[in-house]
Amino acid sequence: MIARAYAIFVKSQTQSALTALYNYSKLTGARFHLASIDAQVPYSMLDPFNTSYMRTVYKLGYTEATAGTVWKNSPVFR
């Protein structure tokens, strides 16, 4: 249960930081680019170096990068 609470906390902090950076870029006229993979990939904290997981994430990132869709101009939260 602690692991789930920590994961929620980290996600919330990341979203807050990205929102602040995005708002600051708008305020200062700076460009904002965020590389992200918009797919949910099952992950177990009990097996952090799972080869199948890492290959899936790499393949998703590679596919988006080669398609030119990996960079976003604003944060997208789900």
Secondary structure by P-SEA (a helix, b strand, c coil): caaaaaaaaaaaaaaaaaaaaaaaaaaacbbbbbbbbcbbbbbbccccccaaaaaaaaaaaaaaaaaccccccccccc
